[in-house]
Amino acid sequence: MAVLRDLSIILIAIEAFFLALAPVVILGASIYGLGWLQRHENLPRWLKVAQAYESLGQAYVELAMAYIVRPLMFVHSSVAMVRRWLGIKSSDE
């Protein structure tokens, strides 16, 4: 009976291996496919246009974020400079 038990455990392990291998193969194939598509000579024309618009949008978002953060950084650095001059320790030190 021990032989049958061992054999069934081996068969279950093999089945679990193949069930776990399927998602890994699918994930690897999709990563490889996306890497292949990201090379510019492999992209379809419409995807190159979409990529150009996406990078333009990203540039506008970064510019807007720079304008939003600039006053906050100025206030924070001014407060930090005044606290340093007055010798006030921050609460996280």
C-alpha positions in Angstrom: 0.0 0.0 0.0 2.9 2.3 0.6 3.9 2.0 -3.0 0.5 3.1 -4.2 0.6 6.0 -1.8 4.0 7.1 -3.1 2.9 6.7 -6.7 -0.2 8.8 -6.1 1.8 11.5 -4.5 4.2 11.5 -7.5 1.3 11.8 -9.9 -0.2 14.6 -7.9 3.1 16.4 -7.9 3.5 16.0 -11.7 -0.1 17.3 -12.2 0.6 20.3 -9.9 3.8 21.0 -11.8 2.1 21.2 -15.2 -0.8 23.2 -13.8 1.7 25.7 -12.4 3.7 25.7 -15.6 0.9 26.8 -17.8 0.5 30.4 -16.3 4.3 30.8 -16.3 4.5 29.9 -20.0 1.6 32.3 -20.8 3.2 35.1 -18.8 6.6 34.5 -20.4 5.1 34.5 -23.9 3.3 37.7 -23.3 6.4 39.4 -21.9 8.4 38.2 -24.9 5.7 39.4 -27.3 5.5 42.9 -25.7 9.3 43.2 -25.8 9.2 42.3 -29.4 6.5 44.8 -30.1 8.3 47.6 -28.4 11.1 47.5 -30.9 10.2 50.3 -33.2 10.7 48.4 -36.4 8.1 45.9 -35.3 5.3 48.3 -34.4 2.4 48.8 -36.8 2.0 52.4 -38.0 -1.1 53.1 -35.9 0.7 52.0 -32.8 3.6 54.3 -33.5 1.2 57.2 -33.7 -0.5 56.2 -30.5 2.9 55.9 -28.8 3.8 59.4 -30.0 0.6 60.9 -28.6 1.1 59.0 -25.3 4.6 60.5 -25.0 3.2 64.0 -25.8 0.5 63.6 -23.1 3.2 62.4 -20.6 5.2 65.5 -21.3 2.2 67.7 -20.6 1.4 65.9 -17.4 5.0 66.2 -16.2 5.0 69.9 -17.0 1.7 70.4 -15.2 3.0 68.5 -12.1 6.1 70.7 -12.1 3.9 73.8 -12.0 1.8 72.3 -9.2 4.7 71.2 -7.1 6.9 74.3 -7.5 5.0 76.5 -4.9 4.8 73.6 -2.5 8.5 73.0 -2.6 9.2 76.7 -2.2 7.0 76.9 0.9 8.5 73.7 2.3 12.1 74.8 1.7 11.4 78.2 3.2 9.9 76.7 6.3 12.8 74.3 6.6 15.3 77.2 6.2 13.6 79.3 8.9 13.4 76.3 11.3 17.1 75.7 10.7 18.0 79.4 11.5 15.9 79.3 14.7 17.3 75.9 15.7 13.9 74.2 15.9 14.2 70.4 15.5 11.6 68.6 13.5 9.3 66.0 15.1 10.8 63.1 13.1 14.4 63.6 14.3 
